[in-house]
Amino acid sequence: MQDAPGPSSISLRPRLRAFDFLSRASKEYLELSSDDNLFLYLGRKIAELAGPSAVAVSSFVKDTGRFQLHCLVQSLEAESHPKVQDGMDVFFQSGERLMGHFLLGKLGRVQSRGRAGFSRDFMDQVLRLQEIHGPLSLHAIGFSWRNEILGSAVIMVPKGRRLRNRVLTEAFARLASIAIRRRKDEFSLRESEEKYRQLVKHAPSGIYEVDFVKGRFVGVNDLMCEYTGYTKDELLAMSPLQILAEESKGPFLDRMARVQRGESVPDTVEFKILGKQGRTFWVILNVRYFWEQGVLRRATVVVHDITELKRAEAALRESEEKLHFLSSQLMNAQEEERRRIARELHDQLGQDLMVLKLQLRSLQERIRGSDPEATQEVERIRDYIHGIAENVRRLSRNLSPAILEDLGLQAALRWLIEEAEKLYGIDVTSEIEDLEKAFCGDREIILFRIFQEALTNIGKHSRATRVRIASRVEGGSFSLVIEDDGVGLDPEIALATRTGSNGFGLTTMQERARMLGGRLQIWSRKGAGCKIRLEIPVESGERNRSGADLSSHSCG
């Protein structure tokens, strides 16, 4: 006698049927093309589970927010009822209430065809089904993935009939959720890839992708081909090094070596490209590197042709060099004119004033005792002429400081400090190191003029009461710092003002510093004083970059 099957074998049969159904459904899904209607497929499978008792299956797509009837299990013409049943019951209040849930509930009444979440076509078909089959029970199945609601399917069966395979339907719903999410991801990926292809193709810049493992380009756009003169197939057979001009190959290899070592490099870099027809042009590259398991695999590069910009920069540099040269020539001419005027003042006007003083003294001696009032008047005139003579000597020294030639730079700077204290009533604290061997010739005069201009600006414009000056020669460099406690200024505005109250003051100081191969820095703000720092190299053998023939930086 054969043993009856045990309970365990009986309980396995539904599971095996469920496994078989899900396996076939998965296989069928994988065979679907990207153009197939996924929701129609899901509706059919759910109808298959629901069995002959099911009237229809619909699906709700989240992206559209509307229910659509996707699969009729029984024909609408199967039966005919004279009118729409008033007692049709529907559970849902809105489409969103169905999302993500498996609902079996008491039925409510359909009041209108315009409820939220339902398309007019859907409601029309539900009402037609009701005419055929009478009151319907609606069972909603939610599709969700990681808390993201994807859609719902609705099974409608005649009221009072049992829904088959409820548990298996729920299991299939979970499988369907994965399928929907995957289809949405595939669509998003295809859409992104198409957008990327269009962007690359029509971008106003050259774009290429390079595979460092293969050592060649693996993608280029049309503009990159236009830049280089190569066809797409030609470029895809080349490496980036092959399109670089000779002068850029070294920097490119150095940069790649740094990248391979994991060092940080700028995202943008400039290189010179050699095109197919021998045309060279400059580009700026914006590079994004991609690594896999610590290995540099590829890079995506955006290329901008900056040849015209480079030409404009070169023309601007040439213009600036010409301007600097003319400026230095002008300053040299001014210095020569100052020397000439100083000689005229000293030799001619100074001597004439001295002769006038002697004549007045002689006149004073002749009238002394005979006319006291006239004697006093002549004395006043002599004092006035003496003051004029002193001003002439001061002007002469300022124009061409004889003290610089006679006693050297350090003594000349101390004389400027003393003159500023007397003329402007400011208190100057100075620490000036021995400069006798640091500068000579024209370089001494240029430094003297910078120092003179700084003190003149302070005296005339800053309203300062105290000034601190410090200079030092260290490590082949001369530094000079001048600080005041005056009203301050806006350095950008002051440097941009080439005329007006400041005259050529600060800009001339900067130009003179450049003539010495140095730089002038200014820190200031309104009401907070001003600080000027001058740095000049003093190494021997250097020459002025502007072309002016100045003495060497050192006097030996």
C-alpha positions in Angstrom: 0.0 0.0 0.0 1.3 3.3 -1.0 1.8 5.9 1.7 -0.3 9.0 1.5 1.7 12.1 0.9 2.7 13.9 4.1 1.7 17.5 5.0 5.2 18.8 4.1 5.0 17.5 0.5 1.5 19.0 0.2 2.6 22.4 1.5 5.6 22.4 -1.0 3.4 22.3 -4.1 2.1 25.8 -3.9 5.6 27.1 -3.2 6.9 25.2 -6.2 4.1 26.6 -8.4 4.9 30.0 -7.1 8.6 29.6 -7.7 7.9 28.3 -11.2 5.6 31.3 -11.9 8.1 33.8 -10.7 10.9 32.1 -12.6 8.9 32.3 -15.8 7.9 35.9 -15.2 11.6 36.8 -14.6 12.7 35.1 -17.8 9.9 36.8 -19.8 10.9 40.2 -18.3 14.5 39.8 -19.3 13.3 39.0 -22.9 11.3 42.2 -23.1 12.8 44.9 -25.3 13.2 48.4 -24.2 10.2 49.4 -26.4 7.8 46.9 -24.8 5.1 48.3 -22.5 6.2 47.1 -19.1 3.0 48.0 -17.4 1.0 46.1 -20.0 3.2 43.0 -19.3 2.8 43.4 -15.6 -1.0 43.7 -16.0 -1.2 40.5 -18.0 0.9 38.6 -15.4 -1.3 39.8 -12.5 -4.4 38.9 -14.5 -2.9 35.4 -15.0 -2.6 35.2 -11.2 -6.0 36.6 -10.6 -7.6 33.9 -12.8 -10.9 33.8 -14.7 -12.7 35.6 -11.8 -10.9 38.8 -12.5 -12.6 41.4 -14.6 -9.8 43.8 -15.4 -6.4 44.9 -14.4 -5.2 48.6 -14.4 -1.9 50.2 -13.5 -1.1 53.5 -11.9 2.1 55.1 -13.1 3.6 57.6 -10.7 5.2 59.8 -13.4 1.8 60.5 -14.9 -0.3 60.4 -11.8 -3.2 58.7 -13.6 -4.8 55.3 -13.7 -4.8 53.6 -17.1 -6.7 50.4 -17.9 -3.9 48.1 -19.3 -5.4 44.7 -19.6 -9.0 43.4 -19.9 -9.2 39.9 -18.7 -12.8 39.5 -19.8 -14.4 41.1 -22.8 -16.6 44.1 -22.1 -19.2 42.5 -24.4 -19.3 39.3 -22.4 -22.5 40.3 -20.7 -24.9 43.2 -20.9 -26.7 45.0 -18.1 -29.4 47.5 -18.8 -27.9 50.3 -16.7 -25.0 51.3 -14.5 -25.3 49.9 -11.1 -25.8 52.6 -8.5 -24.2 50.5 -5.9 -20.7 50.3 -7.4 -18.2 50.4 -4.6 -14.7 51.8 -4.8 -12.4 51.9 -1.8 -9.9 54.7 -2.8 -10.4 58.3 -1.9 -7.5 59.3 -4.3 -4.9 57.5 -6.4 -2.2 58.3 -3.9 -4.0 56.3 -1.2 -3.3 53.2 -3.2 0.4 53.7 -3.6 2.6 51.2 -1.9 -0.2 49.2 -0.3 -2.1 46.0 -0.8 -5.6 47.0 0.0 -8.7 44.9 0.6 -11.5 46.9 2.0 -15.1 47.9 2.1 -16.3 49.5 -1.0 -17.4 53.1 -1.3 -19.5 54.7 -3.9 -18.3 56.4 -7.1 -19.7 59.9 -7.1 -18.2 61.4 -10.2 -15.7 60.8 -13.0 -13.3 63.6 -12.0 -11.8 62.3 -8.8 -8.1 63.0 -8.1 -5.8 60.3 -9.4 -8.2 58.9 -12.0 -8.3 59.6 -15.7 -11.7 60.1 -17.3 -11.0 57.1 -19.6 -10.3 54.9 -16.6 -13.5 55.8 -14.9 -15.5 55.3 -18.1 -14.2 51.8 -18.5 -14.8 51.0 -14.8 -18.4 52.1 -15.2 -18.8 50.0 -18.4 -17.4 47.0 -16.6 -19.9 47.6 -13.9 -22.7 47.6 -16.4 -21.6 44.1 -17.6 -20.6 42.5 -14.3 -22.4 44.3 -11.7 -20.8 45.6 -8.5 -17.1 45.1 -8.4 -14.5 44.6 -5.7 -11.2 46.4 -6.3 -7.9 45.1 -5.0 -4.9 47.4 -5.2 -1.3 46.2 -5.4 1.5 48.7 -4.7 4.9 48.7 -6.5 7.7 50.4 -4.5 11.4 50.3 -4.2 13.4 51.4 -1.2 10.6 53.6 0.0 10.1 55.1 -3.5 6.5 54.6 -4.7 6.6 53.5 -8.4 3.0 52.6 -9.2 0.0 50.4 -8.5 -2.0 47.7 -10.2 -5.8 47.3 -9.5 -7.6 44.0 -9.9 -11.4 44.2 -10.2 -13.5 41.1 -9.6 -17.2 40.7 -9.3 -18.3 41.4 -5.8 -18.4 38.3 -3.6 -15.9 36.3 -5.7 -12.6 35.3 -4.1 -9.3 36.7 -5.4 -6.9 33.8 -6.2 -3.2 33.6 -5.4 -3.2 36.7 -3.1 0.2 35.8 -1.5 1.8 35.0 -4.9 0.4 38.2 -6.3 2.1 40.1 -3.4 5.3 38.3 -4.2 5.0 39.1 -7.9 4.4 42.8 -6.9 7.8 42.8 -5.2 9.4 41.3 -8.3 7.5 43.8 -10.5 8.8 46.7 -8.3 12.4 45.7 -9.1 11.5 45.5 -12.8 9.9 48.9 -12.8 12.8 50.5 -11.0 15.2 48.9 -13.4 13.2 50.0 -16.4 13.1 53.6 -15.0 16.9 53.4 -14.4 17.5 52.2 -17.9 15.4 54.9 -19.3 17.2 57.6 -17.2 20.6 56.2 -18.2 19.7 56.2 -21.9 18.3 59.7 -21.6 21.5 60.9 -19.8 23.7 59.2 -22.4 21.8 60.9 -25.2 22.0 64.2 -23.5 25.7 63.7 -22.9 26.3 62.7 -26.6 24.4 65.8 -27.7 26.3 68.0 -25.3 29.6 66.7 -26.4 28.7 66.9 -30.1 27.4 70.4 -30.1 29.5 71.9 -27.3 31.3 75.2 -28.1 34.6 73.6 -26.9 36.7 70.7 -28.0 36.1 67.6 -25.8 38.1 64.4 -25.8 38.4 61.3 -23.6 41.7 59.5 -23.2 42.3 56.0 -21.9 45.7 55.9 -20.1 45.7 52.1 -20.1 45.3 52.0 -23.9 47.4 55.1 -24.3 45.2 56.8 -26.8 42.1 58.9 -27.3 38.8 56.9 -27.0 36.4 59.7 -27.7 36.6 63.1 -29.5 33.9 65.6 -30.6 33.7 67.4 -33.9 35.2 70.6 -32.7 38.3 68.8 -31.5 38.7 67.4 -35.0 38.2 70.9 -36.4 40.9 72.3 -34.0 43.5 69.8 -35.0 42.7 69.1 -38.6 42.6 65.3 -38.0 39.6 63.1 -38.7 37.8 61.4 -35.8 39.3 58.0 -36.9 42.8 59.5 -37.0 42.6 61.0 -33.6 41.2 57.8 -32.1 44.4 56.1 -33.2 46.7 58.7 -31.6 47.8 59.7 -28.1 47.6 63.1 -26.5 51.4 63.4 -26.7 51.3 63.1 -30.5 49.3 66.3 -31.0 51.4 68.4 -28.7 54.0 70.9 -30.0 57.6 70.1 -29.0 57.7 72.8 -26.4 54.7 71.4 -24.5 55.7 67.7 -24.4 58.1 68.1 -21.5 55.6 70.0 -19.3 52.9 67.4 -20.3 55.1 64.5 -19.3 56.1 66.2 -16.0 52.4 66.8 -15.2 51.4 63.2 -15.9 54.3 62.0 -13.7 53.0 64.1 -10.9 49.5 62.8 -11.4 50.6 59.2 -11.4 52.5 59.9 -8.1 49.2 61.1 -6.6 50.4 64.7 -6.3 47.9 67.5 -6.6 47.9 69.4 -9.9 45.7 72.3 -11.1 42.5 71.3 -13.0 43.4 73.7 -15.8 46.6 73.8 -17.8 47.8 75.5 -21.0 49.6 73.6 -23.8 50.6 74.3 -27.4 49.0 72.0 -30.0 50.5 71.0 -33.3 47.8 70.4 -35.9 47.8 68.1 -38.9 48.8 70.8 -41.4 51.5 72.1 -39.1 49.4 74.8 -37.6 50.3 75.5 -34.0 47.8 77.0 -31.5 47.4 77.4 -27.8 44.7 75.7 -25.7 43.6 75.7 -22.1 42.6 72.2 -20.9 40.1 71.6 -18.1 40.9 68.0 -17.0 39.0 65.5 -14.9 40.9 62.3 -14.0 39.2 59.0 -13.1 40.9 56.3 -11.0 40.0 52.7 -10.4 41.5 50.8 -7.5 44.3 53.3 -7.2 45.2 53.2 -10.9 44.7 56.2 -13.2 42.4 54.9 -15.9 41.1 57.8 -18.0 40.4 61.5 -18.2 37.8 63.7 -19.7 39.2 67.0 -21.1 37.5 70.2 -22.2 39.6 72.1 -24.7 39.4 75.9 -25.4 41.4 77.5 -28.2 43.1 80.5 -26.6 45.4 81.4 -29.4 43.8 84.8 -29.9 44.0 85.5 -26.2 47.7 84.6 -26.2 48.3 86.9 -29.1 46.4 89.7 -27.3 48.5 89.0 -24.2 51.7 89.1 -26.2 50.7 92.4 -27.8 49.8 93.8 -24.4 53.1 92.7 -23.0 54.9 94.3 -25.9 52.9 97.5 -25.4 53.7 97.5 -21.7 57.4 97.0 -22.4 57.4 99.9 -24.8 55.5 102.0 -22.3 58.0 101.1 -19.6 60.9 101.8 -21.9 59.4 105.2 -22.8 58.7 105.9 -19.2 62.3 105.1 -18.2 63.5 107.3 -21.0 61.2 110.1 -19.9 62.5 109.8 -16.3 66.1 109.8 -17.6 65.3 112.9 -19.6 63.6 114.5 -16.6 66.7 113.7 -14.5 69.0 115.3 -17.1 66.7 118.3 -17.3 66.8 118.6 -13.5 70.5 118.6 -13.5 70.5 121.3 -16.2 68.0 123.5 -14.3 69.9 122.9 -11.0 73.1 124.1 -12.7 71.3 127.2 -14.1 69.9 128.0 -10.7 73.3 127.5 -9.0 75.5 129.0 -11.5 73.4 131.8 -12.9 70.6 132.8 -10.5 72.6 131.9 -7.4 75.5 134.1 -8.5 73.2 136.9 -9.5 71.6 136.9 -6.1 75.0 136.9 -4.5 76.1 139.9 -6.5 72.8 141.7 -5.6 73.5 141.0 -1.9 77.0 142.5 -2.2 75.7 145.6 -4.0 73.1 146.1 -1.3 75.8 145.8 1.4 77.8 148.4 -0.4 74.8 150.7 -0.6 74.1 150.1 3.1 77.6 151.1 4.0 77.4 154.4 2.0 74.1 155.5 3.6 74.8 154.2 7.1 74.4 157.2 9.5 72.9 159.6 7.0 69.5 157.9 6.5 68.6 155.4 9.2 65.2 154.5 7.6 66.8 153.8 4.3 69.5 151.7 6.0 66.8 149.6 7.7 65.0 149.2 4.4 68.1 148.0 2.7 68.6 145.5 5.5 65.1 144.1 5.0 65.8 143.7 1.3 69.1 141.9 2.0 67.3 139.5 4.3 64.6 138.9 1.7 67.2 138.2 -1.0 69.1 135.9 1.4 65.8 133.9 1.8 65.5 133.7 -2.0 69.0 132.5 -2.3 68.4 129.8 0.3 65.3 128.6 -1.6 67.3 128.6 -4.8 69.9 126.4 -3.2 67.3 124.1 -1.7 65.6 123.8 -5.1 68.9 123.2 -6.7 69.7 120.4 -4.2 66.3 118.8 -4.7 66.7 118.9 -8.5 70.2 117.5 -8.5 71.5 116.6 -5.1 75.1 117.5 -4.9 75.2 115.8 -1.5 74.5 112.5 -3.2 77.6 112.9 -5.3 79.7 114.4 -2.6 78.8 112.3 0.5 77.0 109.3 -0.8 73.5 107.7 -0.7 73.2 107.3 3.1 74.1 110.9 3.9 71.7 112.1 1.1 68.8 110.1 2.6 69.5 111.5 6.1 69.5 115.0 4.5 66.1 114.3 3.0 64.8 113.3 6.4 66.1 116.5 8.1 64.6 118.6 5.3 61.2 116.9 5.7 61.2 117.4 9.4 61.9 121.1 9.0 59.6 121.7 6.1 56.6 119.7 7.1 56.9 119.6 10.9 56.8 115.8 11.2 58.7 113.6 13.6 60.8 111.0 11.7 62.3 107.9 13.3 64.8 106.2 11.0 67.0 103.1 11.0 69.1 103.2 7.8 71.9 100.6 7.4 75.1 101.2 5.5 74.2 101.5 1.8 77.4 102.7 0.4 78.3 99.5 -1.4 74.7 98.5 -2.3 74.1 101.1 -5.0 76.0 103.5 -7.2 75.6 105.8 -10.2 72.1 106.1 -11.7 70.8 103.4 -9.3 71.6 105.7 -6.4 69.7 108.6 -8.0 66.6 106.4 -8.7 66.5 105.2 -5.1 67.0 108.7 -3.9 64.0 109.9 -6.0 61.8 107.1 -4.6 62.7 108.1 -1.0 62.2 111.8 -1.8 58.8 111.2 -3.4 57.6 109.1 -0.5 58.5 111.9 2.0 57.0 114.6 -0.2 53.7 112.6 -0.5 53.6 112.2 3.3 54.4 115.9 3.9 51.9 117.2 1.4 49.0 114.8 1.6 49.0 112.5 4.6 48.7 115.0 7.5 51.0 112.7 9.4 52.7 113.7 12.6 55.0 110.6 13.0 56.9 108.6 10.4 59.0 105.5 10.8 61.7 104.5 8.3 63.7 101.3 8.2 66.0 99.9 5.6 68.1 96.7 5.4 70.4 94.9 3.0 70.1 91.2 3.6 70.5 88.1 1.4 71.2 90.0 -1.8 68.1 92.2 -1.4 67.5 95.8 -0.2 64.3 96.5 1.6 62.9 99.9 2.6 59.8 100.4 4.8 58.2 103.8 5.3 55.1 104.0 7.6 53.1 107.1 8.7 50.1 107.8 11.0 48.3 110.0 8.5 44.8 109.9 7.0 45.6 107.0 4.7 44.5 106.4 1.1 42.9 103.9 -1.2 46.0 102.3 -3.0 44.1 101.2 -6.1 42.6 104.7 -6.6 45.9 106.4 -5.9 47.8 104.2 -8.3 45.2 104.6 -11.0 45.3 108.4 -10.7 48.2 109.5 -12.9 47.3 113.1 -12.6 45.7 115.4 -10.1 46.6 116.0 -6.5 49.0 113.1 -6.3 50.6 113.9 -9.7 52.8 111.1 -10.8 53.8 110.2 -7.1 52.9 106.6 -6.4 52.9 105.4 -10.0 56.3 107.1 -10.6 57.6 105.4 -7.5 56.4 102.0 -8.8 57.9 102.7 -12.2 61.3 103.6 -10.6 61.2 100.5 -8.5 60.6 98.4 -11.7 63.6 100.1 -13.3 65.7 98.8 -10.4 64.3 95.3 -10.9 62.3 95.5 -7.7 58.7 96.1 -6.6 56.8 98.6 -4.5 53.9 97.5 -2.2 51.4 99.8 -0.6 49.1 99.0 2.4 46.7 101.6 3.5 43.1 102.4 4.2 41.2 105.6 5.0 42.0 107.0 8.4 44.6 104.3 9.2 47.9 105.6 7.9 50.0 104.2 5.1 52.8 101.7 4.8 55.1 101.5 1.8 57.6 98.6 1.3 60.3 98.7 -1.4 62.3 95.6 -2.3 65.2 95.7 -4.7 67.8 93.0 -5.6 71.4 94.1 -5.2 73.1 91.1 -6.9 75.8 92.1 -9.3 75.5 91.7 -13.0 71.8 92.3 -13.4 70.4 94.9 -15.8 67.3 96.9 -16.0 64.5 95.0 -17.8 63.2 98.0 -19.5 66.3 98.4 -21.6 67.6 101.5 -19.9 71.4 101.3 -19.4 71.7 101.5 -15.7 74.7 100.6 -13.5 75.0 97.1 -12.1 73.1 96.3 -8.9 76.3 96.4 -6.9 79.2 98.8 -6.7 81.7 96.1 -5.6 
